[in-house]
Amino acid sequence: MTVKSKSNGCVSVIMGILMILFGIGAGLYSLYSGYNSANLFLNGSQVNAVVTDMVLGKSENNHTPSSPVFEYIINGKTYKYESGYESYPPRYKIGDHATLIYDLQNPQNAKENIFLELWLLPMIMCPASIVSIFAAIMIMVLGRRTQ
């Protein structure tokens, strides 16, 4: 004779709810990030920027990743933009040039004009949110069946 516990069903429901909340949050963030990138890409303007500094990240295995700091000039005013992506080896050296896309209404809002910076996060987070919600539903359904 096997004894079935109701706690297994509760755990699957709680886990499912948490996964659904994660999926919704990831989906909303993906939409927000994708919307901002699309708006910048479609309505922004390009500017040539110069790498003026490299911000060092946390060292791993004697390899220190870094992210570039770009400086660009719009209407005589200088702006700085620090990339959110670190790399090792560094993609740039101080003095290198890159193309940024900036918001015409707010020139301080800029991103590097590369796939990684504009589209990678939304393209990863959107499917992850769908998979999370689908997996949560499956966990809750299967958890209820085993009771």
N, C-alpha and C positions, 0 to 999 in steps of 0.2 A: 504494500500500500504506500503510495506517495502522497505527501502532504504538500499542497500548493500554497504558497504564501502570497498574500495580497501586496506585500512590500515590493515584490518584483514588478508588479503592475504600476505601482506608484513611482518607482525608480524610472521605468521606461517613459511614463508620462512627463515627469519632471525633466528628464534628459531631452525628451522630444520638444518640450516647451522652450528649454534653453537653446536648443539647436535652431528652432524656428525663429526665436528672437535674434540669434546671431545671423541667420540667413536674411532676415528683414533688414537688420542693421547694415550688413555687408552689401545688400542689394541697394539700399538707399544711398550709401556712401559711393557705390559704384556709379549710380545714376548721377549723383552730384558731381563727382570727379569727371565723368564722361561729358556731362553738360558743360562744365567749365572749360574742359579741353576743346570741345567742339566750338564753343562760343569764341574762345581765344583764336582757334585755328581759322574760323570763318570770318570773324570780324576784326581780328587783330592785325597788327602790322609787324613786319620783320625789321630787325635792327642788328647790326654787326656789334658784337660784344667782345671784350678782351678779358682773358683770365688774369685776375690780379692777385689771387691768393688761392691756396689749397688748404681746406680745413681737414685736419687729420681725424680719422675715426678711431675706433677701438682696435688695438693690435691683436691679430690672431696669427699664431704660428710664425712670428717674426715678419709678417706681412701687414703693413699698415694701410688700410683703405683710406681714400681721401675723396672729398667732393670739391669741385671747383667753385670759386666765387667769381662771378662775371661782373664787369662794369660796362655800362653803356650810357650813351648820351642821347637825350630826347629834348629838342628845343632848347639846347644850351644847358640843360640841367642833367647832372650825373646821377645815375641810379646804380644800385648794386643788387645782385640776385645770387643767392647761394643755392646751388643745385641740391635737391633732396636725395640724390643718388650717389653713393660712394662706390668706388671701384678700386681694385688692385689688379694689375698695375694701373696707375692713374690714366684716364683717357686724355687728359690735357696736361700741359706744362704752363707755368706762368708765362704770359706773353702770347699764348695761342689765341686764335680767333674762333668764334662760333656764332651761329645765327640764333637769335632769340625771337620769340613772338611775344609782343606786349599788347596790353589792352590800351586802346586809344584814349579811353576815358580815365584810366588809372595806369599810367606808365610803370608804376612800381609793380603791378601785377604782370609777371612775365614767366615764361617757361622756355627751356631750350627746345628748339624745333627738331626734336628727334622722337622716334616711336616710343622709346623707353620712357621718356618724360611725359608725353602726352597721352598715350593710349594703353600702356602695359597694365597699369593698376585697374582701370575699369574692365579690361578684357579678362583679367584673372578673377576679380571680385564678383563679377556678374554670374559667371557659371558656378563659382564656389557658393554663392548664395542660393542658387537654384538647387544644387546638389544637397546643400545643408537642409533646406526645407523638405525636399523629397525624402532624404534619409530620416529626418525627424518623423515624418508621417509614417514611414515604414516601421520605425522603432516602436512608435505608439500602437500601430495596428498589430504588429507581431507580439508586442508585450501584452496586449489585451487578449490575444488568441491563446497564449500559454496559461492564462489564468483558469 
